[in-house]
Amino acid sequence: MYSYYALRAWGIHVPRPIAMSITILQLSQMVIGILVNSHAYSMKMKGTECDVSMHHLHMAVVMYGSYFVLFAHFFRKAYFDAPKKSSKPLSVSKINSTDIKNKVKAH
């Protein structure tokens, strides 16, 4: 994953299937994180000894859940939404204050 980001930072194109696979792996990581912490929570509720505090369990689920939402949003935007048409930048002519005053006086 970090190699992918390094390549992109250097301006190197990464084929779309590889980029999609990396994002899917990241989404999978978040799901696994939620499942592991949910299992630990379940063990604690059954009275089984577990060294993870409830605070850490709650924070982990919030973290993994929010990351999942962010990566899912990115995945949808990057791979399924239609790309927006890029418009050419508008050329702005140089206008100075004298030109504006003259136009105002003319009207």
Secondary structure by P-SEA (a helix, b strand, c coil): caaaaaaaaacccccaaaaaaaaaaaaaaaaaaaaaaaaaaaaaaacccccccaaaaaaaaaaaaaaaaaaaaaaaaaccccccccccccccccccaaaaaaaaaac
